[in-house]
Amino acid sequence: MATQPLADRTAAAGRPVSAVRVIVAASIGNALEWFDFLIYGYFAVTIAKVFFPAGDGTVSLLITFGTFGLSYLARPLGAIIIGTYTDRHGRRAGLTLSIGLMMIGTAMMAVTPGYQTIGLAAPALVMLARLLQGFSVGGEFGSATAFLVEHSAKRKGFFASWQWASQGLTAIVASAFGVVLSDAMPPDQLVAWGWRIPFFFGLLLGPIGLYIRSRMAETPEFAAAEPTKTPFRDLLARHPVPVLLAVGASIISNSSNYLILYIPTYAIKQLGLPPATGFIATLVGAVILTAVSPLSGHLSDKLGRARIMLVMAVVFLVTSYPIFWVMVAAPSLATAMLAAGWLSLVKAGYSGVLPSLLAELFPTETRGVGMSLSYSISVTIFGGFAPFIATWLIAQTGDPLSPSFYLMATAALSIAALAAIRRRQRRT
């Protein structure tokens, strides 16, 4: 596919586009793409029984989360290919491609028979679906963030914060499915077919996001730029330090995100609480993430990005252990809600600012692939395997508080990266 001529791109981007349409176009696709990932994590215990049966429940769960983490190995490849495509052919083209691929993976998850029906082919197909979804989401973050920030010169923080606000909306819907299905259906029916309902829901809504994205005009900033033919090579040759800093800044955002995702499993396996408890807790966290992310993005436009993120990272560092201790000391719906709510509040303060900070580390010509690659590396190493690491730590140490140590370590890494970013900003 040839790169669209500058005159044509400028004309396409010249049509008036409201802020609401821009946010909806990026957010609806982003929300739908993340819906499947969240559902897989929330129903991990059920999916383990359907596709990865084993004599030991912990082993089965480890295999399930291992497959969840394995899908993230495809993210850097998707980031390079879809991110490069986005920087060459436009933000709209990249967004349309990523959501189309995600719909294929979601369809595979929805219709694949269980292990009892087709044997080893079942986990193999699930793994293929997860790899395809990981590939598509790998290019989503950079494409959607670039699309948002390049539509506003003065409110980049607020616009980009909808990356996480839309994911919060997704988590609200996913958690609601978890609460309703786990409460209304007997366990045998949930295992037999009930867990598939949210996957079919996501599949039905996918075409809406695809249609909206395909109808949007190109961003003014991309239209005014002259795309490079080799964005990935230019990124590595000219901007290796921003890539490393972006990876570091993304670490605590990803580790906290996937440990919040792990709370339903943690509530069942470690605290002995009913399945609905964990889903209600994550529902509360999702509401907070949705409401607070735009506020933190708005504040970053006025107060500066790195300053707000440093404060939030320090809060993660000093409160992670106490919040897990409260859950373990007094297992209940109230403490699970407190933990998910607090972690989501701090995360919203941090992650609501993160996309705009990353966007400002890269020039327009390599922004899509730069953000996609750095974020995908971070989420692959520190996010996708976080539930697996948490489960493994507890199994090895016997300490249900051990996931908090992982959260604290990742917060320290992001603090170091943010300090380096602030020094770099002062010099330039």
C-alpha positions, -999 to 999 in steps of 0.1 A, spaced: 0 0 0 14 34 -10 17 62 14 -12 87 10 -1 120 -7 4 149 17 -23 170 -1 -49 143 2 -41 136 38 -43 173 46 -77 176 29 -90 145 47 -78 160 80 -92 194 73 -128 185 79 -140 198 113 -139 171 140 -154 176 174 -135 166 206 -163 142 215 -160 124 181 -123 121 184 -125 106 220 -153 82 210 -135 70 179 -103 61 198 -120 50 230 -147 27 217 -122 6 198 -97 7 226 -124 -4 251 -136 -32 229 -101 -45 222 -93 -46 260 -127 -62 268 -116 -97 258 -83 -94 277 -101 -85 309 -127 -112 305 -100 -138 301 -84 -127 333 -116 -123 353 -128 -158 343 -93 -174 347 -105 -200 372 -134 -211 349 -113 -211 318 -86 -232 335 -113 -259 340 -125 -258 304 -92 -257 285 -64 -266 309 -76 -294 332 -50 -307 356 -50 -328 388 -36 -298 408 -58 -267 407 -27 -244 412 -10 -261 382 -41 -256 360 -43 -220 370 -6 -214 364 -10 -229 328 -40 -205 323 -21 -174 334 10 -187 315 -11 -187 283 -24 -153 293 12 -140 296 23 -159 265 0 -138 244 20 -108 254 51 -122 236 33 -113 204 28 -77 215 62 -63 206 59 -79 171 24 -63 167 38 -30 180 66 -30 153 44 -40 124 11 -21 132 31 8 147 52 11 115 20 8 94 4 36 115 34 59 111 35 53 73 -2 53 64 -19 72 92 -35 68 126 -69 58 112 -54 30 91 -36 15 121 -66 17 144 -88 0 118 -63 -28 113 -58 -35 150 -95 -38 158 -102 -60 128 -75 -85 140 -89 -84 175 -123 -94 163 -109 -126 147 -92 -136 180 -123 -129 200 -144 -151 177 -119 -179 182 -122 -176 220 -160 -175 218 -165 -207 197 -135 -230 205 -148 -262 221 -133 -273 255 -106 -299 262 -132 -326 270 -146 -322 234 -115 -319 211 -86 -327 235 -53 -309 230 -66 -289 200 -86 -268 225 -57 -253 244 -38 -250 211 -66 -229 195 -69 -208 227 -32 -201 226 -34 -191 189 -63 -168 197 -44 -152 225 -13 -147 203 -35 -130 176 -51 -107 202 -17 -99 217 -4 -90 182 -34 -67 175 -33 -49 209 5 -44 205 -2 -17 179 -33 -3 196 -18 17 223 5 38 201 -21 42 173 -49 53 197 -27 76 218 -12 93 187 -47 97 173 -58 114 206 -29 137 213 -25 149 177 -60 163 177 -53 188 204 -23 211 209 -32 224 244 -51 195 260 -29 165 251 -30 152 287 -68 153 289 -74 138 254 -48 110 259 -62 101 294 -92 86 277 -69 57 268 -73 46 305 -108 60 310 -120 38 282 -103 8 297 -120 16 330 -154 16 311 -144 -18 297 -135 -31 332 -169 -19 344 -187 -40 317 -164 -70 322 -168 -69 360 -206 -66 356 -206 -97 335 -185 -114 362 -209 -104 390 -241 -113 372 -229 -146 357 -211 -159 388 -241 -150 410 -269 -161 387 -255 -193 372 -247 -226 389 -210 -234 387 -215 -263 363 -234 -241 338 -208 -214 341 -181 -239 332 -202 -255 304 -213 -223 285 -219 -193 307 -183 -179 305 -187 -176 267 -215 -150 269 -192 -120 274 -170 -131 245 -200 -132 222 -210 -98 236 -176 -83 226 -178 -100 192 -212 -84 185 -200 -49 195 -167 -52 175 -182 -40 141 -194 -8 158 -159 2 167 -146 -9 133 -172 13 115 -166 44 137 -128 42 132 -130 37 94 -151 69 91 -128 92 110 -105 118 94 -68 117 98 -51 138 126 -40 173 116 -5 167 131 1 136 110 -14 153 79 11 182 83 41 159 87 61 140 60 60 103 70 93 84 69 95 52 49 114 35 77 98 45 110 111 15 130 147 19 118 146 56 124 133 50 159 161 27 168 188 49 152 177 83 165 156 77 196 169 47 216 170 66 249 133 77 248 124 41 241 141 29 273 127 58 293 92 50 280 95 14 289 106 24 324 78 49 329 52 23 318 63 -4 343 42 4 374 11 12 352 12 -23 337 21 -42 369 -6 -25 389 -32 -30 361 -27 -67 359 -25 -72 397 -59 -54 399 -71 -78 372 -58 -107 394 -80 -97 424 -110 -119 415 -86 -149 414 -69 -138 445 -102 -134 464 -112 -169 454 -80 -188 459 -62 -170 487 -90 -154 507 -117 -180 503 -143 -155 493 -172 -161 469 -165 -154 432 -188 -124 431 -167 -107 457 -137 -102 435 -158 -90 406 -176 -64 427 -143 -52 440 -129 -48 405 -161 -31 394 -156 -4 421 -120 0 409 -131 3 373 -156 31 382 -128 50 399 -103 45 370 -129 58 346 -138 89 366 -103 99 378 -81 93 347 -95 123 327 -91 145 358 -54 135 362 -49 140 325 -65 175 328 -43 184 358 -11 173 339 -19 199 312 -16 225 340 9 211 365 33 190 344 33 153 337 64 138 354 57 156 387 22 140 391 34 106 381 64 107 405 40 114 434 17 85 424 46 61 420 58 69 455 23 63 468 23 29 451 57 21 468 46 29 503 10 16 503 11 -17 483 21 -38 513 -5 -23 537 -34 -27 513 -26 -64 507 -22 -69 545 -57 -55 551 -72 -79 526 -54 -109 542 -60 -98 578 -98 -93 573 -110 -111 542 -143 -97 532 -161 -78 504 -153 -45 521 -116 -50 523 -115 -64 487 -133 -33 476 -110 -11 496 -79 -27 480 -92 -26 444 -105 10 449 -73 23 464 -50 7 438 -73 19 410 -73 54 424 -35 56 425 -33 40 391 -57 65 376 -35 93 389 -5 77 373 -18 61 341 -42 90 332 -10 110 326 12 83 311 0 83 275 6 120 270 40 118 286 50 90 263 37 108 232 59 138 240 90 116 241 87 109 203 83 130 172 53 126 150 72 106 124 80 77 148 54 83 175 31 54 166 58 27 166 78 44 194 49 43 219 36 9 207 70 -7 210 81 8 244 47 2 260 45 -34 246 79 -43 259 69 -30 293 35 -47 294 50 -80 282 77 -82 308 60 -66 338 23 -67 331 11 -98 312 30 -122 335 21 -103 367 -8 -127 376 15 -157 369 43 -142 390 18 -134 418 5 -170 418 40 -184 416 53 -162 445 25 -173 467 31 -210 458 68 -207 465 68 -186 497 34 -195 512 30 -158 519 -3 -143 505 12 -108 508 41 -116 484 23 -100 453 27 -66 471 65 -70 469 63 -73 432 42 -41 430 67 -22 452 97 -33 431 80 -22 398 71 11 414 108 17 423 118 10 386 93 36 373 104 62 399 140 58 385 128 62 349 107 93 358 136 109 375 156 104 344 129 119 322 127 150 344 164 155 342 162 151 304 134 176 302 153 202 322 184 199 299 163 203 267 
